[in-house]
Amino acid sequence: MNFRDFYQPGKIDFSFETFPPKDEAGVTGLFEALKELAPFRPAFISVTYGAGGSTRDLTRDLAVRIHRELHLTTAFHFTCVGADRLAIRSYVEHLKKEGLNLIVALRGDPPKGETKFVKPADGFLYATELVRYLKEIDGFSIAVAGYPEGHVEAKSKKEDLIHLKEKVDSGADIVITQLFFDNADYFDFAARAKKIGITVPIIPGILPVLNLKQLTRITSMSGAKIPDDLRLELEACGEDNDKMREVGIRWATRQCRDLVDKGAPGIHFYILNRAYSTRRIIENLQK
């Protein structure tokens, strides 16, 4: 299976990103959410990898469970953090035996308490190196991350795009973008990527906003900007989280409709392990 197979002309596929819950109750809630979204026939479900590799085993086990029990195509995240070549090979080949060959390959964040990423012994410092190694193992299709507003550590958007080109040239099949709230950033990013020779599908990542507090926290880490109009709409809701959730649904619906109308190859939803907002958004798009 190859990520590129999902993105064909004249057809829009949705994918959903999840994270490993901390307990079994959280897993039950996630599975209920995925069952609610399953009728939309997602291209794949991706399972994230915790900061510093903190959920490595949880990611592996959850990805396998989703694939086995819900019969949904599942991708797993993998980062350079805390793993040498032998550990990487063992981990990904175990998942391949379980029928999972779709990998979202990332450098990852430094372990908790550290501010600088340090190369593991016999490991990798950059996602480009990880992609190249995974291609050597063979049998995997690889997605990498793209940053419409530039990576927070990059000196410039130009430098960041050069690094993305290196990841694609090393074997990535698609790019999934970091969340953004202004489509102009995505289309500018896609145009600049095409100009320097990146021809793989670039899938926009969309976060259905739940409330202003959550949005502020997430954007402080990702570097994404909050448009003034969105912030004002959320502030006007006061402390009413239900109203803020409706603002998030309307905003993301407008984003997605515009993205689809202007040729985006698909939509990758950051669902935060919940179904309601994403379901409403897709239903709006299908009207």
C-alpha positions in Angstrom: 0.0 0.0 0.0 1.2 3.5 -0.8 0.0 6.8 0.5 -0.1 8.2 -3.0 -2.8 5.7 -3.9 -5.3 7.6 -1.8 -5.0 10.8 -3.7 -6.4 10.4 -7.2 -7.8 13.1 -9.5 -11.5 13.9 -9.1 -11.6 12.4 -5.6 -11.1 13.8 -2.1 -10.0 11.5 0.7 -10.1 12.3 4.4 -7.7 11.0 7.0 -7.8 11.3 10.8 -5.0 11.8 13.2 -5.3 10.3 16.7 -3.0 10.1 19.8 -2.5 7.2 22.3 -4.8 7.8 25.3 -3.4 7.5 28.8 -5.8 4.8 30.0 -8.3 2.2 28.8 -11.2 4.5 29.2 -9.5 6.9 26.8 -9.0 4.0 24.3 -12.7 3.1 24.6 -13.6 6.7 23.9 -11.2 6.9 20.9 -12.7 3.7 19.4 -16.2 5.1 19.8 -15.0 8.2 17.9 -13.5 6.2 15.1 -16.6 4.0 14.8 -18.6 7.2 14.4 -16.2 8.5 11.7 -15.7 5.1 9.9 -18.8 5.6 7.6 -16.9 8.4 5.9 -14.4 5.7 4.6 -11.2 7.4 5.7 -8.1 6.8 3.6 -6.2 6.1 6.8 -6.0 6.7 10.6 -2.6 7.9 11.9 -1.4 7.3 15.4 1.0 9.9 16.8 4.2 9.3 18.7 4.6 11.1 22.1 7.2 13.7 22.8 10.6 12.1 23.4 9.3 8.7 22.3 7.2 8.5 25.4 4.3 6.6 23.8 6.3 4.3 21.5 4.8 1.1 22.7 1.4 2.6 23.0 1.6 3.9 19.5 2.5 0.5 18.2 -0.2 -1.4 20.2 -2.9 1.2 19.4 -2.1 1.2 15.7 -2.4 -2.6 15.6 -5.7 -2.6 17.5 -7.3 -0.1 15.2 -6.2 -2.1 12.2 -7.3 -5.4 13.7 -10.5 -4.5 15.5 -11.9 -1.7 13.3 -10.5 -2.9 10.0 -9.3 0.6 9.2 -6.1 1.3 7.2 -3.7 2.6 9.8 -0.5 4.6 9.7 1.9 4.9 12.6 4.2 7.9 13.4 7.8 7.3 14.1 10.5 9.7 15.2 14.3 9.9 15.5 14.1 10.3 19.3 15.9 7.7 21.5 16.2 5.0 18.9 19.2 3.4 17.2 19.1 1.7 13.8 18.6 -1.7 15.2 15.7 -0.6 17.4 14.1 1.3 14.5 14.3 -1.8 12.2 12.9 -4.1 14.9 10.0 -1.7 15.6 8.9 -1.1 12.0 9.3 -4.7 10.9 7.1 -5.8 13.7 4.4 -3.5 12.5 4.9 -4.6 8.9 4.3 -8.2 10.0 1.0 -6.9 11.4 0.0 -5.5 8.0 1.0 -1.9 8.7 3.4 -0.4 6.2 2.4 3.3 6.2 4.8 5.5 8.3 4.7 9.2 9.2 8.4 9.9 9.6 9.4 12.8 11.8 12.4 14.1 13.6 10.4 14.5 16.8 10.7 16.8 19.7 13.5 16.7 22.3 12.7 14.6 25.4 10.9 16.4 28.3 13.2 18.8 30.1 15.5 19.3 27.1 15.5 22.2 24.7 17.8 20.8 22.0 17.5 17.6 20.0 20.5 15.4 20.5 21.3 12.6 18.0 20.9 9.1 19.6 23.9 6.8 19.4 23.8 5.0 16.0 20.6 7.0 15.3 19.5 10.0 13.3 19.5 13.7 13.8 17.2 14.6 10.9 13.9 13.2 9.5 15.7 13.1 6.1 18.1 10.5 7.5 15.2 8.5 9.0 13.3 8.5 5.7 16.4 7.3 3.8 16.9 4.5 6.3 13.3 3.4 6.2 13.5 3.2 2.4 16.5 0.9 2.7 14.5 -1.4 4.9 11.9 -1.5 2.1 8.2 -2.3 2.0 7.1 1.0 3.5 5.3 4.1 2.2 6.3 7.3 4.0 4.6 10.6 4.8 6.6 13.6 6.1 5.6 16.8 7.7 5.4 20.2 6.0 5.0 23.6 7.6 3.0 26.2 5.7 4.1 29.0 8.0 7.6 27.6 8.4 9.0 25.3 11.1 9.6 27.1 14.4 13.3 26.2 14.4 13.9 27.1 10.7 15.8 30.4 10.0 13.5 31.1 7.1 10.6 29.6 5.0 13.1 29.1 2.2 15.4 27.0 4.4 12.5 25.0 5.8 11.3 24.2 2.2 14.8 23.1 1.2 14.7 20.6 4.1 11.3 19.4 2.9 12.7 18.8 -0.6 15.5 16.7 1.0 12.9 14.6 2.8 10.9 14.1 -0.4 14.0 13.3 -2.5 14.9 10.7 0.2 11.8 8.8 -0.5 8.7 10.4 1.0 5.5 9.7 -0.9 3.3 12.6 0.5 3.5 15.6 2.7 1.0 16.2 5.5 1.0 19.8 6.7 1.1 21.2 10.2 -2.2 22.8 11.2 -3.0 26.2 9.9 -6.0 28.5 9.9 -5.4 30.8 6.9 -5.7 28.9 3.6 -3.5 31.6 2.0 -0.6 30.0 3.9 -1.3 26.6 2.5 -1.6 27.7 -1.1 1.5 29.8 -0.9 3.4 26.9 0.6 2.1 24.5 -2.1 3.1 26.9 -4.8 6.6 27.4 -3.4 7.0 23.7 -3.0 6.0 23.0 -6.6 8.4 25.7 -7.8 11.4 24.0 -6.3 10.4 20.6 -7.7 8.3 19.0 -4.9 5.6 17.1 -6.9 4.2 14.6 -4.3 0.7 15.4 -2.9 0.7 18.0 -0.1 -2.2 17.2 2.2 -3.6 20.1 4.3 -3.9 19.5 8.1 -7.0 20.9 9.7 -7.7 21.3 13.4 -11.4 21.8 14.3 -11.0 24.3 17.2 -12.8 23.4 20.4 -12.0 26.5 22.5 -9.7 29.5 22.7 -7.6 28.1 25.5 -6.9 24.9 23.6 -6.1 26.9 20.5 -3.7 29.2 22.2 -1.8 26.3 23.8 -1.6 24.4 20.5 -0.5 27.4 18.4 2.1 28.4 21.0 3.8 25.0 20.3 3.3 24.8 16.6 4.0 28.4 15.7 0.7 28.7 13.7 -0.9 32.1 13.8 -4.5 32.7 14.9 -6.3 35.0 12.4 -7.8 38.0 14.0 -11.3 37.1 12.8 -11.1 33.7 14.4 -9.8 35.0 17.7 -12.6 37.7 17.9 -15.3 35.1 17.1 -14.0 32.9 19.9 -13.6 35.7 22.4 -17.2 36.8 21.7 -18.3 33.4 23.0 -17.1 34.2 26.5 -16.8 31.0 28.5 -19.3 29.1 26.5 -17.3 26.1 25.1 -20.3 24.8 23.1 -20.5 28.1 21.2 -16.7 28.1 20.6 -16.9 24.6 19.3 -19.6 25.8 16.8 -17.2 28.6 15.7 -14.5 26.0 15.2 -16.9 23.9 13.0 -17.9 26.9 10.9 -14.3 28.0 10.4 -13.0 24.6 9.5 -15.9 24.0 7.1 -15.1 27.2 5.3 -11.4 26.2 5.2 -12.1 22.7 3.9 -14.6 23.9 1.2 -12.1 26.4 -0.1 -9.3 23.9 -0.1 -11.3 21.3 -2.0 -12.6 23.9 -4.5 -9.1 25.0 -5.2 -7.6 21.6 -5.7 -6.2 20.3 -2.5 -5.7 16.6 -2.9 -7.4 15.6 0.5 -7.9 16.7 4.1 -6.1 15.4 7.1 -8.1 16.1 10.3 -6.4 16.5 13.7 -9.4 15.1 15.6 -8.0 15.1 19.1 -9.6 11.7 19.6 -13.1 13.2 19.2 -15.6 12.7 16.4 -18.3 15.4 16.8 -16.7 18.4 15.1 -15.0 16.4 12.3 -18.2 14.6 11.6 -20.2 17.8 11.4 -17.6 19.4 9.1 -17.6 16.5 6.7 -21.4 16.4 6.7 -21.3 20.1 5.8 -19.0 19.5 2.9 -21.3 16.8 1.6 -24.4 19.0 1.5 
